[in-house]
Amino acid sequence: MAEYLSKAMALAQDAAKLSLRFSEGLMDNALEFGLDTPGGFYDNAEFKLGQVRKELGSGTEKEKITGMKRLLAAVAKGHDASEYFADVVKNVASGNLEMRRLVYMYLLRYAEQEPDLALLSVNTFQRDLTDSNQVIRAMALRVMSSIRVPVISPIVMLAIRKLAEDPSPHVRKTAALAVPKLLRLDVSLRAELETVVERMLAENSPLAIGSVIQAFRAVCPIKYSMVHVHFRRWCLMMAQLDEWGQVELVKLLIAYARTQFIDPGKSTLDPDHKLLLRCIHPLLQSRNSAVVMTAVSAYFHLASGEQMTVIAKPLVRLMRASRETAFVALTNILKIAQLRPGVFYPHVQSFFVAASDPPMTRRLKLQVLALLVDQETVGLLVPEIANYTRSAQTDISVGAIRVMLACAQRLSNASVDCFQSLLLLLQSDTREEVANAAMQAVRVLLLDGSVRDSQDRRNMTLYDILCYLTSLLDRCKADTARAHIFALITDFAKTKFGCLHSLDVLRAAARGFKEEGAISKMQILELSAELVMLMGDTNAGEAKKDAERISMALADNRQLLLDIHAYVFTLARYDIGFEVRDRARTLRALCP
């Protein structure tokens, strides 16, 4: 059997080699007969790199072009071709236009890695700056600005100054893109570059304005005195720019407007301020998500509250794009909703969680829904959130609990319903994360008075609620949830429940202290210390009569309480968790 397998593998290898040779033969024949097969250079390009040096040194332009195409194909496939830099530089002065373009493409890739060898061709690049072909002029400047050698910075400066006034907008765009490169190479040229950029700002071609704006933001981003003259012209040209240029221009105009115009929330808008917003408004309908987000940012910073309603639909539309775009859109929606939630009230259903939503999108949608809780939206939110709490996805249930907590805190007429839903969830759901989140919400509602101060109590007293929560200790295993229950008993130790049952809870907790989690242990220690302090304090309650009643109730079991107190603190002293030991040491110092 092993012999048959080895023969089969050998046949498969021979077949692969034969196929490779066949494809190479077809390619060679196609090139020999002059057939145009540009895609063929990507096939097996890395296997023919050995022929490139010979082809680049050939006497015919055809073979040189073939070698350059093979070389660029290998670069495009991720192979390092820097070892051929010297061979390529020899052909930089070729008279063939196609060959020169290929050489420049290679030099753009490796000029920064081989600056010394690239210097050998600087004279050729300078001659090409005056070439009749605009593509050659632009590529010559691109290669020169990519050579990271400070010695040639004055030469590049002269080239930028010259080509900044070139009749071709493509060349002027390249000159503007070379400005940040030169500034990074030699910071001392900033003053000269500012003068060049100031002249470039008069650019009228939509093709080059975006690059000019980028050069301005790189060289002198806060010199807004240069912008005053061009502000209205740029606003009117905004729709003509390409998408990248629109993003750059809007970013500049946002920074300009925030320093030159008055806050829209404090006074009426200036005519130029209105012009800017009117020209940015069509960008909200752009097919490019970056343009839409930039326009949204402009309205967020520059528009009044009434004008910001127009950004809701574009943002909701971006949520239906790719996952990455939806994540960015939801992150910005969350930021806006924290300040102006009313903008998204009409679109609250767009933030309902779908079954196909990834975890990051579900989390952000639930955070947004928590901010959109209002009288206008409660009718839609409450039934939807109630379904989320029963979801099989734990993160959805936890997020829904947070939305329910926000609903109970903001709407007094819904607080009791939300509170009862949380209590039922504690009884029915056994997941640890859900129990932790639900118990935390219950504690928050009890402490801030959202439930205790509600007019619609439905025969629920604080005593009944605490009795119910205490009964959950028998089956609740989540450490954080149990800690919240112990913390509630500590917080309400001065009430009727604390007077009657807090010692019983402490006794049961001490019995299973070793099996408790670290957070629960610390809360048990605080409960024990609180009861010991109340036992000897006659001014603990809101009134002296209540204080005396609490103190007397605990004094009847004084020795029992002291024994339990000493027991739990002794266990805590030798606990394996350092945080438990530290908490016991601190409380013992406060309550010896």
N, C-alpha and C positions, 0 to 999 in steps of 0.2 A: 504493500500500500504506500509506504514512504517513497518508493522508487517512482510510482505513478504520479504522486504529488509533486515530486521534484521535476519530473518531465513536464508536467502541466505548467508549473511556474516558469520553467525555462521557455516554453512555447509562448506564454503570455508576454514575457519580457522581449522576446524576438519580435512579436507582433507589434509591440509598442514602439520599438526602435524602427521597424519598417514603416509604420505610420508616420513617425517623425521625419524620416528621410524623404518619404513621399511628399509630405507637405512642404518641406524645404525645397525639394526639386520643383514643385509647382511654382513656388514663390520666385525661385531663381529664373525659371523660364519666363514667368510673367514680366520680371524686370528686364530680361534680355530682349524681349519683343516690345518693350515700351508700354506695357499695359498698366493702367492706373489702378493700383491696389493699395490705397493708404492704410486700410485696416490690417493688411497682412504684416505690417512691420511690428505689430503687437504680438504676433504669433512667434514664439521661440526667439524673441529679441535678445534675451539674456544669454542664449546659447551661441549667438553670433557676435557677441561683443569682441571676441578675439579678432574678427575681421575689420572692426571699426578703424583701428589705427592705420591699417593698410589702406582702407578706402579713403580716409581723410587725407592721406599723403599721396593719393592718386593724382594723375595729371588731368583727369577729365572731371568736369563739374558734375556730371551725372552720378559718378561713383561717390563723389564727396557728399552730394545731397542724400544719396542712399545711406551712407554711413551716419550722417547727422540724424536722419530719421530713425535709424536703428537705435542710436544713442538716446534720443529723446523718448523713444518708446520704452526703453529699459528704465529711464528715469521715471516715466509715468507709472511704471509698474512697481516702483519703490526701490530700485537698485541704485547703489552708489556708483556714480560715474565720474567722480571728481578726478580720478587718475588720468583722464583724457583731456584735462583742462588745457595743457600746453599744446596738444594737437589741434584743439578747437580754435585756440587763440591765433594760430598761424593763418587761419582762413577768415579772419575778421575783416580783412580788406578785399574780400572776393567781389568781383564785378557782377556776380549773379545775385539778383534781388532776393530770390527764394533762399539762396544759401545764406545770405546775410541775416535774413530774418530768423532762420534756424539757429545760427550762431548766437544771435542776441538772446534768443529764448534760453539757450543753454547758459549763457553768461549771467542772465538774470537769476538763474537758480544757484550758481556756484561763485558769483563774484565776491560775496561776503566771506566765503570759506577760503578763497585763494586771492586775497587782495594784492599780493606782490606780483603774481603773474598777470593779474588784470591790469596793473599799471603799465605793462608793456604795450597795451593797446589804447592808451589814453589819447595819443595823437590821432589814431584812426577815429575814435569816438568824437573828437573835436571836429574833424573834417565832416563827419556824418551829420553834425548839427546844422550844417548848411546844405544838406542833401535836398533835392527837389521833392522827394517822397516824404510825406508827413509821417508815415509810419516809421521810417528809418530815423527821422529826427527825434521822434518821441522815444523810440527804443534806445537810441544812443544816450539820451539824457537819463533814462531809467537805469541803464547799466552804470553810468558814471555815478549816479547818486547812490547806487548800491555798493560801491567800493568803499569799505570801511577803513580808509587810510586818511588821517587828518591832513596829510601833505597836499592832497588835491582839493581840499575844501575851497580855496580861492577860485580854482578853475570851475568847480561846480557852481559856485556863486555867480560867476560871470555867465555861465550857460543858462542858469535859471533867469537871471536878469534879461538875457537876450530873448529866450524863448517865451517869457511871460508876455511878450508883445507879438508873438507869432500870429500870422493870419489864420492858422488852423486852430479851431477850438479843441481838437484832440491833443495837439501839442501843448496848448496853454493849460489844459487839464493835467497833463503829465508834469508840467513845470510846477503847478500848484501842489501836486502830490510829492514832488521832490523836496519841497520846503521843510516839512517835518523831519525827513531823513537827514537833511543837512544840519538842522538845528540839533538833532541828537548827536551828530558827529562833531560839531564845533559850536558850543554855546556862545562863544564870543561874537558870532555873526548875527546875534539876535537883532541888533539895531538896524543892520542893513536889510535883514529879512523883513522887518516891520515896514520899511519903506517900500520894498517890493510888493508885499501883501497889500499895502494901502492902495497901490496902483491896480493890483489884481481885483480889488473889490468892485471896480467899475465894469466887471465882466458882464456881457449881455447875452452870452450863449447859455441856454439851459443845460448844455452838456457839461460845461466846466464850472458852473456856479457851486455845485456841491463840493468839489475839490478845493475851490477857493475858500469856502466857509471852513472846511477842515483845516486848511493852512492857517486861517485867522485864529481859530480856536487853539491851535498848537503854539502859535508864536505870541499872540497878544490877546488872550481871551477876554480881558476886562477893559480893553480900550474901546468903550462903546461910542466914543466921539467919532470913530471912523464909520460907525453904522448909521448915524443920524441921516446922512445924505441918501443912503440907499434903502432905508426902511420901507417906504411905500412902494418903491419899484420891486423889491423882493416879495412883498406881500402879494402884489398883482401877478408876479411870475411864478408863484408857488405851484400852481396846478400844472405848469409846463415842465417842471423838473422831473428827472427820473426819481424812482422811489428812494434810492440812497441819498440823493441830493435833498429830497423833501425832509428826510429824517434829520440830516445835518442842519438844514436851514431852520427848521422848527425848534430844534434844541437851542440854537443861537438866539432866536427871537424870544423864546421863553425867558432865557437869562436876561436879555435886554429889557423886556417888558417889566420884569419883576424889579428892576432897578430904576426904571424911568417913569412908570405909570403908578397911579395911586391905587391902593387896595380896593378892588371892586366891591367889597362888602361895606365900605365906609362912605362911598360917594358915587355919583354917576360916572359912567365910563367916558373917557376921552375919545374923540372921533378916531384917532389913530388906534386906540385900544379896540374900538369896535371893528375897525377895518381888519385888524389882525385876526380877531375871532371869526369874522365873516369869511376870511380867506382860508382859515384852517378848517372850517366846518366841512367842506367837501372831502377832506382827507379822511374823515370818519368812515366814509364809504369805500375806502381803498381796499383792494384785494390783498394788499401786503399787510401782514399783521404788525410789522415793526412801525409802519406809517400810522396805522390805527392807534397803536399804543402811545406813540409820540403825540398824536393829536389829542388823545385822552389826557395825557399829562399836561398839555397846554391848557385845556379847559379846567383841569383840576386846580392849576396854579393861578389862572388868569381870569376865570369866569365867575360871575356871581352865582348864588344858590339857584335862582330860577333858570339860568342858562345851562346849568350842569345836567339838566334832565336829558339832554340830547346824547350823552355819552353812554346811557344804559344799554340801548339796543346794540351798538357796535361791540360792546364788551360781551354781551350775551351771545352775540354771533360768533365771537372768537372762541367761546367755550365749546362750540361744536366742531372746532378744528382738531388738529392733532393733539395728542396727550400733552406734549410739551407746551404748545401754545395755550391750551386750556389751563394748564397749571399757572403760567404767567398771568393770564387774564384773571383767574380767580384770586391770585395773590393781590393784584391791584384792586379788584373789586372789594376784597376784604379791607384794604387800606381805606378806600373811599367810603365804604359803608360804616366804618368806625366814626367818621366825621359827618357824613350826610346819608343816613340810611334811607331817607325818603326817596332818593333817586331810584332805588331798586324795588320799591313797594309794588309797582304794577307788574314786575317780572318775578315775583317770589316763586312761582311754580317752576321757573327755569332752573332753580337751585335745588329742586327735589332730587334725591339720590336715585340714580338708575342702576340696574343690575350690572351693566357693563362698565361702570365707572371704576378706574383703578383706585387703590387705597388713598393716594395723595389727593385725588380729586374729591373723593367722598369726605375726607377730613376737612378740606377747605369749604366745601358746600355746606356742611353742617355748621361750621364756624360762621359762615355768612348768614345762614338761617337764624342763628342765635342773635345776630344783630338786627334782623328784620322783624323781630317780634313787636307787634303793635296792634292797636284795635282794628286797623284795616286788614291785617293779615292773619289774625288769630283764628278766624273761622276756617282758613285753609291749612294753617300750620298744625293745629292741635291734632286733628285726625291723622295727618300724615306722620307726625312725630310719634304718635301712639303705635303706629305700625312699625316704625323703625326700632322701637324698644324691644320688639319681639323678633328682630332680625337674627338670622343665624350668624351674621358677621358681627364679631364682638366690637370692632371699632365703630360700626354704625350704631349699635345699641348705646355705647358710651357717649358718642356724639349727640345722640338723641336725648340722653339724660341731661346734657348740658344745655341743650335748647329748651327742654322742659323747665329747667331751673331758671333760665332767663325769662321765660314766659311767666312763671310764678312770681318772680321778683318785680316785673314791670307792670303786670296786669293784676290788680287786686281781685277782680271778679273771676279770675282763672286760677288763683293761687291754691285754693283748697282742692280743686280737681286735680291739678298737677301733683300736689302733695300726696293725695290718696293713690294716684297712679304709681308714684315712687314707692309707697309702702307695699302695694300689691306686687310690684316688681321685685322687691326684696324677698318676698315670700315665695314667688314662683320661679325666679331665675337663679340658678345655682352657679353661674359663671363668676369666677373671682373678680375679674375686672369690672363686670357689670355691678356686682354687689358693692365694690369699693366706690364706684362713681355714684351709685344711687344713695348710699349711706352718707357720702360727703354732701350731696345735694340736700338731703333731709336735715342734716346738721346745720347747713347754711340757712335754710328756711326757718328753722326753729330759733336760731340765734339772732337773725336780723329782724324778727318779728313779723315776717310776711304772712305766717299762718296764725300765730298767736293773736295778732291784732286784726285779723280778718273778721268781718261782721258775719260771714257765712261759715260758722264753725262746725255745723252739722253734728252737734252733740259730741265733738271731739275735744276733750280737755287735755292739758299738758300732762296731767297724771296718767291718763289713758294711753297717750302716745308713748310716754317713757316706759310704761308697763309692757306695751306691745314690743318696743324695740329691745327691751331687756329679754323678752322671751325668745328673740331671734338668736341670742348667744348660744342656745343649745344646738342649733343646726348650722349657723353661719361659720364657715371656716376661713374666710378671707381675713388676713391680718389687718389690713387697713380699715376694713369695715368694722371689725370688732374694736379697733382702737377708737373709731369715731363714736361707737356706742359708749365705751368707757369715758370718753371725753365729754359726751353729753351728760352723763350721770354726774361727772365732776362739775360741769358748768351749772347744773340745776340741783346741786346738793343742798341748797338752802330752801328748796321748795318742799311741798308736801311729800312728793315721791322720795326725795332725799332723806327726809326725816324718818320715813317708814321703811324704806327698802334699800338704801345705799349700802348699809352695812352688810346686808345679805348678799348683794352683788359683789362686794369686795371679798367676802368669805368664799364665794364660789370661784371667783377669779384667782384667789390665792391657792385654792386646791389644785388648779391646773396651770399654775404660773410657769412651770418648767416647759410645758408644751406650747405656750403662747409665742407669737412672733415678737420681734424686737420692738416694733411700734406699739403693739398692745401692752407689752411689759412696761414701757415707759408711761403709758396712760394709767395703768394700774398703780404704779408708784405715785403718780400725781393724785389719783383718787384717794389713796391711803393717806397721803400727806394732808390733803384738803380736809378729810374727815377728822383727823387728829387736831388740826388747827381749829375747826368749828367746835369741837368738843369743849375747848376751854375758852372760846370767844363769846362774850355776851353781847357784842355789838356787831355781829356778823350780818344779820338780816336788815331789811329795809326799815324795820321798826324794832324797838327793844323787845317788845312782846314776842315777835317772831324769833328773834335771836335766842331768847330764853327757852322757847319751846324746842328749838333745834338742839341747843346745848343739853337740855334735860333728856331728850330722846337718845342722844348719843352717850350721855353720862351713865344711863342705866346699864349699858354694856361697855363700860370704860375698859375693864381689864381685857375683855375679848378683843376690842378694837386695838388696844396696845399690843396684844400678843400677835394679832394678824399683821399689824404694822411692822413689828420687829421681824416677823417671819419673812415677809416679802422683801424687806430691805436686806436681810441677810442673804437670801437667794440672789438678789440683784448684785450684791457686792462681789459674788464669785461667778457671775454670769460670763459666758464666753464672748458676748458682744460688748465691745468697749463703750458703745454709746449708752447701753443700759447701765453699765458701771458708773459712767460719768454722770448720768441723770440721777442715780441713787446717791452719789456723793454730794451733788449739788443740793438735792432736796433734804438730805440729812443735815446739811449745814444750815438750811433755812428752818427746818422743823426737827430739832434733835429729839 
